Amino acid sequence: MAERMAPPAAAAWLAAALCLASGAVEAAGCTPGVLELRDADSVLRFEVEVADTEPERAQGLMNRESLPRFGGMLFVYPEAGPVAFWMRNTLIPLDMLFFDEAGRLARVHENAKPLDETPIIGGDAIRYVLEINGGMTKTLGIDEGAELQSPAIDQATAAWPCG
């Protein structure tokens, strides 16, 4: 297994995420509100709110002053298609991770600027979007191709299904 180098300030975050993923604590087991993200080198765990209705997706993380370090919001769409986001009324910088139908990371937009209304295009065949704290994607070394595991994603098409 290749070893990732992380900035010293991020070492504690990464250690905590790897500790969770290594089984030092109970495995997620596709628990509602928890998702895991894996690539060839690691597994990361995030506690998320799921936005799977139109009103929830429209509200997103607007008007929030903070987000837990390993927190986020998972946007779930009924089917894959084109998506675009903006930062209207969003007070914190966010990384946006755009996933395809199978839950594979197709595109990353890092450090979306708070309150910016410029459209952030996710792609044409996106079904899931994960918003996390700005800068975490780079800090944790999350790259395109990573796979998402969550009970909120369609298990019939999931690259990394629950179970």
C-alpha positions as CSV (number, residue, x, y, z in Angstrom):
1,M,0.0,0.0,0.0
2,A,1.4,3.4,-1.0
3,E,1.8,6.0,1.7
4,R,0.4,9.4,1.4
5,M,2.2,12.5,2.6
6,A,0.0,15.0,4.4
7,P,0.9,18.4,5.7
8,P,1.8,18.2,9.5
9,A,-1.3,20.1,10.6
10,A,-3.4,17.5,8.8
11,A,-1.7,14.5,10.3
12,A,-4.0,14.3,13.2
13,W,-7.1,14.5,11.0
14,L,-5.7,11.8,8.7
15,A,-4.7,9.6,11.6
16,A,-8.2,9.8,13.1
17,A,-9.8,9.0,9.7
18,L,-7.5,6.0,9.2
19,C,-8.1,4.8,12.8
20,L,-11.8,4.8,12.1
21,A,-11.4,3.0,8.8
22,S,-9.0,0.4,10.2
23,G,-11.5,-1.0,12.6
24,A,-10.1,0.6,15.8
25,V,-13.7,1.6,16.3
26,E,-16.9,-0.1,15.1
27,A,-17.2,-0.2,11.4
28,A,-19.8,2.0,9.7
29,G,-21.7,-0.9,8.2
30,C,-23.6,1.5,6.0
31,T,-25.1,3.4,9.0
32,P,-27.5,6.2,8.0
33,G,-25.8,9.5,8.3
34,V,-22.3,8.0,7.8
35,L,-20.5,7.5,4.5
36,E,-17.1,6.1,3.7
37,L,-14.9,7.1,0.8
38,R,-12.1,4.7,-0.4
39,D,-9.4,4.7,-2.9
40,A,-6.4,2.5,-3.4
41,D,-4.6,3.8,-0.3
42,S,-7.2,4.6,2.3
43,V,-10.7,4.7,3.6
44,L,-12.2,7.9,5.1
45,R,-15.4,8.3,7.1
46,F,-17.6,11.3,7.2
47,E,-20.8,12.0,9.2
48,V,-23.2,13.6,6.8
49,E,-26.7,15.0,6.5
50,V,-28.5,13.6,3.5
51,A,-30.3,16.0,1.2
52,D,-32.5,13.7,-1.0
53,T,-35.6,15.9,-1.5
54,E,-35.8,19.0,-3.7
55,P,-36.3,21.4,-0.7
56,E,-33.3,19.8,1.2
57,R,-31.1,20.1,-1.9
58,A,-32.2,23.7,-2.4
59,Q,-31.3,24.6,1.2
60,G,-28.0,22.7,1.3
61,L,-25.5,24.2,3.7
62,M,-26.8,27.8,3.4
63,N,-26.5,30.0,6.5
64,R,-24.2,27.6,8.4
65,E,-21.3,29.2,10.2
66,S,-19.4,26.0,10.6
67,L,-19.2,22.3,9.7
68,P,-17.6,19.6,11.8
69,R,-14.1,18.6,10.6
70,F,-15.3,15.2,9.2
71,G,-18.9,16.4,8.6
72,G,-20.6,17.2,5.3
73,M,-23.8,17.0,3.3
74,L,-24.6,14.3,0.7
75,F,-26.9,15.5,-2.1
76,V,-28.8,12.6,-3.6
77,Y,-30.6,13.0,-7.0
78,P,-33.3,10.6,-8.3
79,E,-31.2,9.9,-11.4
80,A,-27.9,10.9,-12.9
81,G,-27.8,14.1,-14.9
82,P,-26.2,17.5,-15.2
83,V,-25.7,19.4,-12.0
84,A,-24.4,22.9,-11.1
85,F,-24.1,24.4,-7.6
86,W,-23.4,27.9,-6.3
87,M,-22.6,29.4,-2.9
88,R,-25.5,31.8,-2.4
89,N,-26.0,32.3,1.3
90,T,-23.2,29.8,2.1
91,L,-20.9,31.2,4.7
92,I,-18.1,28.7,4.8
93,P,-15.7,27.5,2.0
94,L,-16.6,24.1,0.7
95,D,-15.1,21.3,-1.4
96,M,-17.6,19.8,-3.7
97,L,-17.1,16.2,-4.8
98,F,-19.3,15.1,-7.7
99,F,-20.0,11.3,-8.1
100,D,-21.5,9.3,-11.0
101,E,-24.3,6.7,-10.8
102,A,-22.0,4.1,-9.3
103,G,-20.7,6.4,-6.6
104,R,-17.3,7.0,-8.3
105,L,-15.7,10.4,-7.9
106,A,-15.9,12.1,-11.3
107,R,-14.9,15.7,-10.4
108,V,-13.7,17.8,-7.5
109,H,-14.2,21.5,-7.0
110,E,-12.0,22.8,-4.2
111,N,-12.5,25.7,-1.9
112,A,-15.7,27.1,-3.3
113,K,-15.8,30.8,-2.3
114,P,-18.5,31.7,0.3
115,L,-21.4,33.8,-1.0
116,D,-20.2,33.5,-4.7
117,E,-23.1,33.0,-7.1
118,T,-20.9,31.8,-10.0
119,P,-22.1,28.4,-11.2
120,I,-19.9,25.4,-10.3
121,I,-20.5,22.8,-13.0
122,G,-20.3,19.3,-11.7
123,G,-20.7,17.4,-14.9
124,D,-23.4,15.8,-17.1
125,A,-23.9,12.4,-15.4
126,I,-23.8,13.2,-11.7
127,R,-26.0,11.5,-9.2
128,Y,-24.4,12.3,-5.8
129,V,-22.6,15.4,-4.5
130,L,-20.6,15.5,-1.3
131,E,-19.9,18.9,0.3
132,I,-17.1,19.0,2.9
133,N,-15.0,21.7,4.5
134,G,-12.9,23.6,2.0
135,G,-9.4,22.3,1.7
136,M,-10.2,18.8,3.1
137,T,-10.0,17.2,-0.4
138,K,-6.4,18.2,-0.8
139,T,-5.5,17.7,2.9
140,L,-6.8,14.1,2.8
141,G,-5.6,13.3,-0.7
142,I,-9.0,12.6,-2.1
143,D,-8.7,12.0,-5.9
144,E,-11.0,11.3,-8.8
145,G,-11.9,7.6,-9.0
146,A,-12.5,7.3,-5.2
147,E,-15.6,5.3,-4.4
148,L,-18.5,6.2,-2.1
149,Q,-20.3,3.8,0.3
150,S,-23.5,4.9,1.9
151,P,-27.0,3.5,2.5
152,A,-28.2,6.7,0.7
153,I,-26.8,5.6,-2.7
154,D,-28.5,3.1,-5.0
155,Q,-27.1,-0.3,-3.9
156,A,-28.0,-1.9,-7.3
157,T,-25.6,0.3,-9.1
158,A,-23.0,1.0,-6.4
159,A,-19.3,0.4,-7.2
160,W,-18.9,-0.2,-3.4
161,P,-22.2,-1.5,-2.1
162,C,-23.1,-1.9,1.6
163,G,-22.6,-5.3,3.2
